[in-house]
Amino acid sequence: MKRSKELTEKRKDFVTDYVKRNQDKQMKVIVTELTEMLFLSERTIYNIIVQD
């Protein structure tokens, strides 16, 4: 459980940092890039972004 929680936090931190670094791009492009990098669904990435 703890490892899963750590992984979730790291993933959340990475996504939010990536969004901040790429603010000049459209959100759809950012989500597509994250989907390819992290092998997550678009819905999961949008959920992570909205939670922050």
C-alpha positions in Angstrom: 0.0 0.0 0.0 2.7 2.5 0.9 4.7 1.8 -2.3 1.5 2.4 -4.3 0.9 5.6 -2.5 4.5 6.8 -3.2 4.2 5.9 -6.8 0.9 7.8 -7.1 2.5 10.9 -5.5 5.6 10.7 -7.8 3.3 10.4 -10.8 1.2 13.3 -9.7 4.3 15.4 -9.1 5.7 14.5 -12.5 2.5 15.4 -14.3 2.0 18.7 -12.6 5.7 19.7 -13.1 5.4 18.6 -16.8 2.3 20.8 -17.2 4.0 23.8 -15.7 7.1 23.4 -17.8 5.0 23.1 -21.0 2.4 25.8 -20.4 2.9 27.3 -23.8 1.5 24.1 -25.4 -2.1 23.3 -25.7 -3.5 21.0 -23.0 -4.5 18.3 -25.5 -0.8 18.1 -26.7 0.5 17.9 -23.2 -2.0 15.1 -22.3 -1.1 13.2 -25.4 2.6 13.5 -24.6 2.0 12.3 -21.0 -0.1 9.4 -22.2 2.7 8.2 -24.4 5.4 8.7 -21.7 3.5 7.2 -18.7 1.2 4.7 -20.5 -1.8 6.2 -18.7 -5.2 7.0 -20.1 -6.2 10.5 -21.0 -8.9 10.4 -18.3 -6.3 9.4 -15.6 -4.0 12.3 -16.6 -6.9 14.8 -16.6 -7.9 13.5 -13.2 -4.4 14.1 -11.9 -4.4 17.6 -13.3 -7.8 18.5 -11.8 -6.9 17.2 -8.4 -4.0 19.6 -8.1 
